[in-house]
């Protein structure tokens, strides 16, 4: 009995704060008191279904204030920043042998007011005040053979163009609609032009992420890292497949990231819309491909960095000779800045960027859009981020200026008013 009491006491001392008052309260039956204390601790602790699989709870909250000016109207909204949406995740793992392990990922995204759905008439966005499944998947992993993941998960090319070498990925990315929303551009007379996000990506299977994958229901394979290189491939969604090669390494004080990937959709479900083609009749399967490449370099001693990316997407179902459709869309961007610990609280990142889109046809039939055969959009940015290490927090401010033009079926080109946005917010991790 004495040995049992000593063992339980040592276990509690290692897991929780021990106070003199509590030690003094121990009566003659020490084990009864200690077991009661253990029960109290278990009641206030995240619990697992079993002792074989670990459980880690993490995530962050990312909320911001968005000010916008379309040349005729201005307003300010509070939004959930969808560049790195508020989320929490449950991650588990279990060791099978020295080489093999298994685990799972469940990640839920939380939105109050979606930044990617904000418009001049609606400041709470479609899908606001909602919880959605971002990831739900299990995996088997071998140190020598690689990792297989099954479920709703990132395709091989997801994150291909957003592999930042500086700490800006929570508010600055190639997926601009997440920052600017679904606002319509204005014509010179104040009329409503096309939506910004359609100007960035057309009515594609993955609007405004040209060259970039997303989360889908897939089977994915990731190879072990070899000299900094990792190969990934995924398949799913009746049918899409993609493959990507990534490199991450450091040499002579430089941090380098480089990615390249290719993706195809060949959907056999005619109820799905085509990549760019007419909405009705839905008689053609999807037949789209895209390619993306990214590179980033950061000099650790000075904090100077530069990164850039390029993406192109094709729609083999477009029929330029018959319909006058442009069957391709492209985007490219470059970002440069400095990241240094100017203040004791954490690193500061200051940067500027430029991004440009040339987007294929946006046909009639989308109620929120104005038809065009091709469109051009440009944006330049200035941003700053301040880390607060003691609170696992980032505070940021981003300014973006958009201007663009489009050409309709009659060959008439329209220039649109500049669109200004200023977003300031914060992300705190847990």
HUUR-V377579 format. One record per pair of residues at least 24 apart in sequence whose ideal C-beta (glycine too) atoms are under 10 Angstrom apart, sorted by the first residue. I is the first residue (numbers start at 1). GAP is how many residues later the second one is. Records with the same first field share a line. If there is no record, write none. Layout:
I: GAP + GAP
This chain:
1: 28 + 29 + 30
2: 28 + 29
4: 26 + 27 + 30
5: 24 + 25 + 26 + 27 + 28 + 29
6: 24 + 25
7: 24 + 27
8: 25 + 26 + 27 + 29 + 30
9: 24 + 25
11: 27
12: 25 + 26 + 29
15: 26 + 30
16: 24 + 25 + 29
46: 44
48: 44
49: 43
50: 44
51: 43
52: 40 + 42 + 43 + 44 + 50
53: 39 + 40 + 41 + 42 + 49 + 50 + 51
54: 37 + 38 + 39 + 40 + 41 + 49
55: 35 + 36 + 37 + 38 + 49
56: 33 + 34 + 35 + 36 + 37 + 47
57: 31 + 32 + 33 + 34 + 373
58: 29 + 30 + 31 + 32 + 33 + 49 + 371 + 372
59: 27 + 28 + 29 + 30 + 31 + 48 + 49 + 50 + 51 + 369 + 370 + 371
60: 24 + 25 + 26 + 27 + 28 + 29 + 110 + 332 + 333 + 334 + 366 + 367 + 368 + 369 + 370
61: 24 + 25 + 26 + 27 + 49 + 332 + 365 + 366 + 367 + 368 + 369
62: 24 + 25 + 48 + 53 + 108 + 109 + 332 + 334 + 363 + 364 + 365 + 366 + 367
63: 49 + 50 + 52 + 362 + 363 + 364 + 365
64: 49 + 51 + 107 + 115 + 332 + 333 + 334 + 359 + 360 + 361 + 362 + 363
65: 332 + 357 + 358 + 359 + 360 + 361
66: 47 + 49 + 52 + 57 + 113 + 114 + 115 + 332 + 355 + 356 + 357 + 358 + 359
67: 332 + 353 + 354 + 355 + 356 + 357
68: 50 + 51 + 52 + 112 + 113 + 115 + 332 + 351 + 352 + 353 + 354 + 355
69: 332 + 348 + 349 + 350 + 351 + 352 + 353
70: 50 + 113 + 114 + 115 + 116 + 120 + 122 + 123 + 126 + 332 + 346 + 347 + 348 + 349 + 350 + 351
71: 114 + 115 + 116 + 117 + 119 + 345 + 346 + 347 + 348 + 349
72: 48 + 114 + 115 + 117 + 118 + 119 + 345
73: 47 + 48 + 110 + 113 + 117
74: 46 + 346
75: 43 + 45 + 46 + 48
76: 47 + 346
77: 36 + 38 + 41 + 42 + 45 + 46 + 47 + 48 + 104 + 346
78: 34 + 35 + 37 + 45 + 46 + 347
79: 32 + 33 + 34 + 35 + 36 + 37 + 38 + 39 + 44 + 45 + 46 + 49 + 99 + 100 + 102 + 344 + 346
80: 29 + 30 + 31 + 32 + 33 + 34 + 35 + 36 + 45 + 48 + 49 + 50 + 98 + 345
81: 30 + 33 + 34 + 35 + 89 + 90 + 97 + 98 + 315 + 317 + 342 + 344 + 345 + 346
82: 27 + 29 + 32 + 33 + 34 + 35 + 36 + 43 + 45 + 91 + 93 + 95 + 96 + 97 + 99
83: 32 + 33 + 79 + 85 + 86 + 87 + 88 + 89 + 90 + 91 + 92 + 93 + 94 + 95 + 96 + 313 + 315 + 340 + 342 + 344
84: 25 + 78 + 85 + 86 + 87 + 88 + 89 + 94 + 310 + 343
85: 24 + 25 + 26 + 29 + 30 + 31 + 47 + 49 + 85 + 93
86: 24 + 25 + 26 + 45 + 341 + 342
87: 24 + 44 + 45 + 47 + 48
88: 43 + 342
89: 45 + 46
90: 45 + 46
91: 44
92: 46
93: 46 + 48
96: 44 + 45 + 46
97: 45 + 46
98: 45
99: 42 + 43 + 44 + 45 + 46
100: 40 + 41 + 42 + 43 + 44 + 45
101: 38 + 39 + 40 + 41 + 42 + 46
102: 36 + 37 + 38 + 39
103: 34 + 35 + 36 + 37 + 38 + 44 + 46
104: 31 + 32 + 33 + 34 + 35 + 45 + 47
105: 29 + 30 + 31 + 32 + 33 + 34 + 44 + 46 + 47 + 48 + 49
106: 27 + 28 + 29 + 30 + 31 + 32 + 45 + 46
107: 25 + 26 + 27 + 28 + 29 + 30 + 45 + 46 + 108
108: 24 + 25 + 26 + 27 + 28
109: 24 + 25 + 26 + 106
110: 24
114: 64 + 67 + 68
115: 56 + 62 + 63 + 64 + 65 + 66 + 67 + 306 + 308 + 310
116: 59 + 60 + 61 + 62 + 63 + 64 + 65 + 66 + 81 + 91 + 92
117: 60 + 61 + 64 + 65 + 80
118: 59 + 62 + 63 + 64 + 65 + 303
119: 62 + 63 + 64 + 65 + 76 + 77 + 249
120: 61 + 62 + 63 + 64 + 66 + 72
121: 62 + 63
122: 59 + 60
123: 58
125: 56 + 57
126: 56
133: 82
134: 81
135: 80
136: 79 + 81
137: 78 + 80 + 81 + 82 + 83
139: 81 + 83
141: 81 + 83
142: 82
143: 81
144: 80
145: 76 + 78 + 79
146: 75 + 76 + 77 + 78 + 79 + 84 + 85 + 86
147: 73 + 74 + 75 + 76 + 77 + 83 + 85
148: 71 + 72 + 73 + 74
149: 69 + 70 + 71 + 72 + 73 + 83 + 85
150: 67 + 68 + 69 + 70 + 86
151: 66 + 67 + 68 + 69 + 85
152: 63 + 64 + 65 + 66 + 84
153: 62 + 63 + 64 + 65 + 66 + 67 + 81 + 83
154: 59 + 60 + 61 + 62 + 64 + 66 + 78 + 80
155: 51 + 57 + 58 + 59 + 60 + 61 + 62 + 63 + 65 + 77 + 78 + 79 + 80 + 81 + 82 + 85 + 86 + 87 + 88 + 89 + 106 + 108
156: 57 + 62 + 64 + 65 + 66 + 75 + 76 + 77 + 78 + 79 + 85 + 86 + 87 + 88 + 89 + 90 + 105 + 106 + 107
157: 52 + 54 + 55 + 56 + 57 + 75 + 76 + 77 + 83 + 85 + 86 + 87 + 102 + 103 + 104 + 105 + 106 + 133 + 134 + 135 + 154
158: 48 + 51 + 54 + 55 + 56 + 57 + 58 + 60 + 62 + 74 + 76 + 84 + 86 + 103 + 105
159: 53 + 54 + 55 + 85 + 87 + 100 + 102 + 135
160: 49 + 51 + 52 + 53 + 72 + 82 + 84 + 85 + 86 + 99 + 100 + 101 + 102 + 103 + 130 + 131 + 132 + 133 + 134 + 149 + 151
161: 48 + 49 + 50 + 51 + 52 + 98 + 100 + 131 + 132 + 133 + 146 + 147 + 148 + 149 + 150 + 170 + 171 + 172
162: 47 + 50 + 97 + 132 + 145 + 147
163: 83 + 84 + 85 + 94 + 95 + 96 + 131 + 132 + 133 + 144 + 146
164: 93 + 130 + 132 + 134 + 141 + 143 + 171 + 185 + 187
165: 83 + 89 + 90 + 91 + 92 + 130 + 131 + 132 + 133 + 134 + 140 + 141 + 142 + 170 + 174
166: 89 + 130 + 132 + 137 + 138 + 139 + 140 + 141 + 169 + 170 + 171 + 172 + 173 + 181 + 183 + 184 + 185 + 219
167: 172 + 179 + 180 + 181 + 182 + 218 + 219 + 220 + 227 + 229
168: 137 + 139 + 167 + 169 + 171 + 181 + 182 + 183 + 185 + 215 + 216 + 217 + 226 + 228 + 230
169: 216
170: 215 + 224 + 226 + 255 + 256 + 257 + 259
171: 212 + 214 + 223 + 224 + 225 + 226 + 227 + 252 + 253 + 254 + 255 + 256
172: 161 + 163 + 177 + 179 + 181 + 209 + 211 + 213 + 224 + 226 + 228 + 251
173: 36 + 39 + 160
174: 26 + 34 + 35 + 36 + 37 + 38 + 118 + 120 + 135 + 137 + 157 + 158 + 159 + 161 + 181
175: 25 + 26 + 31 + 32 + 33 + 34 + 35 + 37 + 39
176: 24 + 25 + 32 + 33 + 155 + 157 + 179 + 181 + 201 + 203 + 205 + 224 + 226 + 245
177: 24 + 30 + 31 + 32
178: 30 + 31
179: 200 + 202 + 219 + 221 + 242 + 244
180: 28 + 199 + 220 + 222 + 239 + 240 + 241 + 243
181: 240
182: 186
183: 219 + 236 + 238
184: 184 + 185 + 186 + 232 + 235
185: 185 + 190 + 192 + 217 + 218 + 219 + 220 + 221 + 229 + 230 + 231 + 232 + 233 + 234
186: 230 + 231 + 232 + 233
187: 183 + 227 + 228 + 229 + 230
188: 226 + 227 + 228 + 229
189: 228
190: 227
191: 179 + 223 + 225 + 226
192: 178
193: 176 + 177 + 179 + 182 + 211 + 212 + 213 + 221 + 222 + 223 + 224 + 226
194: 165 + 168 + 172 + 174 + 175 + 176 + 177 + 178 + 181 + 183 + 210 + 212 + 220 + 222
195: 167 + 171 + 173 + 174 + 175
196: 181 + 183 + 206 + 208 + 220 + 223 + 225
197: 171 + 172
198: 161 + 164 + 168 + 170 + 171 + 172 + 174 + 177 + 179 + 208
199: 158 + 160 + 163 + 170 + 171 + 173 + 176 + 177 + 178 + 203 + 205 + 206 + 207 + 217 + 220
200: 129 + 131 + 155 + 157 + 159 + 175 + 177 + 179 + 202 + 204
201: 110 + 112 + 128 + 130 + 156 + 158 + 159 + 161 + 176
202: 73 + 74 + 111 + 113 + 124 + 126 + 127 + 155 + 157 + 158 + 159 + 160 + 161 + 167 + 170 + 172 + 173
203: 70 + 71 + 72 + 73 + 74 + 76 + 112 + 156 + 157 + 158 + 159 + 160 + 162 + 163 + 165 + 166
204: 61 + 69 + 70 + 71 + 72 + 82 + 84 + 86 + 109 + 111 + 125 + 155 + 156 + 158
205: 32 + 35 + 58 + 60 + 62 + 67 + 68 + 69 + 70 + 71 + 81 + 83 + 85 + 108 + 110
206: 34 + 57 + 59 + 69 + 82 + 84 + 107
207: 122 + 152
208: 121 + 123 + 149 + 151
209: 81 + 83 + 102 + 104 + 122
210: 80 + 81 + 82 + 99 + 100 + 101 + 102 + 103 + 118 + 119 + 120 + 121 + 122 + 147 + 148 + 149 + 150
211: 48 + 49 + 50 + 51 + 52 + 79 + 80 + 81 + 82 + 83 + 98 + 99 + 100 + 101 + 102 + 118 + 119 + 120 + 121
212: 49 + 51 + 78 + 80 + 82 + 97 + 99 + 101 + 119
213: 27 + 29 + 31 + 48 + 50 + 77 + 79
214: 26 + 49
216: 24 + 26 + 49
218: 24
222: 24
225: 24
228: 28 + 29 + 30
229: 29
230: 29
232: 27 + 29
233: 28
234: 29
237: 28 + 30 + 32 + 35
238: 27 + 28 + 29 + 30 + 31 + 34 + 48
239: 25 + 26 + 27 + 28 + 29 + 30 + 46 + 47
240: 24 + 25 + 26 + 27 + 46 + 48
241: 24 + 25
242: 47 + 48 + 50
244: 48
246: 48
247: 48
248: 48
250: 48 + 50
252: 47 + 48
253: 45 + 46 + 47 + 48 + 49
254: 43 + 44 + 45 + 46 + 47 + 51
255: 41 + 42 + 43 + 44 + 45 + 50
256: 39 + 40 + 41 + 42
257: 37 + 38 + 39 + 40 + 41 + 50
258: 35 + 36 + 37 + 38 + 39
259: 33 + 34 + 35 + 36 + 37 + 50
260: 31 + 32 + 33 + 34 + 35
261: 29 + 30 + 31 + 32 + 33 + 50
262: 27 + 28 + 29 + 30 + 31
263: 25 + 26 + 27 + 28 + 29 + 50
264: 24 + 25 + 26 + 50 + 52
265: 24 + 25 + 48 + 50
266: 50
273: 92 + 93
274: 41 + 42 + 43 + 44 + 89
275: 38 + 39 + 40 + 41 + 42 + 43 + 52 + 54 + 85 + 86
276: 37 + 38 + 39 + 41 + 42 + 47 + 49 + 50 + 51 + 52 + 53 + 83 + 84 + 85 + 86 + 87
277: 38 + 39 + 40 + 41 + 42 + 46 + 48 + 50 + 84 + 86 + 88
278: 39 + 40 + 41 + 45 + 47 + 83 + 85 + 86 + 87
279: 84 + 85 + 86 + 87 + 88
280: 84 + 85
283: 34
284: 31 + 32 + 33 + 34 + 35
285: 31 + 32
286: 29 + 30 + 31
287: 27 + 28 + 29 + 30 + 31
288: 25 + 26 + 27 + 28 + 29 + 30 + 39
289: 24 + 25 + 26 + 27 + 39
290: 24 + 25 + 38 + 39 + 40
291: 39
292: 39
293: 39
294: 39
296: 39
297: 39
298: 39 + 40 + 41
299: 39 + 40
300: 39
301: 39
302: 36 + 37 + 38
303: 34 + 35 + 36 + 37 + 38 + 39 + 44 + 45 + 46 + 47
304: 32 + 33 + 34 + 35 + 36
305: 30 + 31 + 32 + 33 + 34 + 44 + 46
306: 28 + 29 + 30 + 31 + 45
307: 26 + 27 + 28 + 29 + 30 + 44 + 46
308: 24 + 25 + 26 + 27 + 28 + 45 + 46 + 47
309: 24 + 25 + 26 + 46
310: 24
311: 46
312: 46
313: 46 + 47
314: 46
315: 45 + 46
318: 42 + 43 + 45
320: 40 + 41 + 53
323: 38 + 40 + 50 + 86
324: 37 + 49 + 50 + 84 + 85 + 86 + 87
325: 35 + 36 + 37 + 38 + 48 + 49 + 84
326: 32 + 33 + 34 + 35 + 36 + 46 + 47 + 48 + 49 + 81
327: 33 + 34
328: 30 + 31 + 32 + 33 + 46
329: 28 + 29 + 30 + 31 + 32 + 45 + 46
330: 26 + 27 + 28 + 29 + 30
331: 24 + 25 + 26 + 27 + 28 + 46
332: 24 + 25 + 26
333: 24 + 46 + 48
335: 46 + 48
337: 45 + 46 + 47 + 48
339: 46 + 48
341: 46 + 48
342: 44
343: 43 + 44 + 45
344: 45 + 46
345: 41 + 42 + 43 + 44 + 45 + 46 + 48
346: 39 + 40 + 41 + 42 + 43 + 44 + 45 + 46 + 47 + 48 + 49
347: 38 + 39 + 40 + 42 + 47
348: 36 + 37 + 38 + 39
349: 34 + 35 + 36 + 37 + 38 + 45 + 47
350: 32 + 33 + 34 + 35 + 36
351: 30 + 31 + 32 + 33 + 34 + 47
352: 28 + 29 + 30 + 31 + 47
353: 26 + 27 + 28 + 29 + 30 + 45 + 47
354: 24 + 25 + 26 + 27
355: 24 + 25 + 26 + 45 + 47
356: 24 + 48
357: 45 + 47
359: 45 + 47
361: 46 + 48
362: 44 + 46
363: 46
364: 45
370: 36 + 38 + 44
371: 35 + 37 + 38
372: 33 + 34 + 35 + 36 + 37 + 40 + 41 + 42
373: 33 + 34 + 35 + 36 + 37 + 38
374: 31 + 32 + 33 + 34 + 39
375: 29 + 30 + 31 + 32 + 38 + 39 + 41
376: 27 + 28 + 29 + 30 + 31 + 37
377: 25 + 26 + 27 + 28 + 29 + 39 + 42
378: 24 + 25 + 26 + 27 + 40
379: 24 + 25 + 39 + 40 + 42
381: 40
382: 40
383: 40
384: 40
385: 41 + 42
386: 40
388: 38 + 40
391: 35 + 37 + 38
392: 35 + 36 + 37 + 38
393: 33 + 34 + 35 + 36
394: 31 + 32 + 33 + 34 + 35
395: 29 + 30 + 31 + 32 + 33
396: 27 + 28 + 29 + 30 + 31
397: 25 + 26 + 27 + 28
398: 24 + 25 + 26 + 27
399: 24 + 25
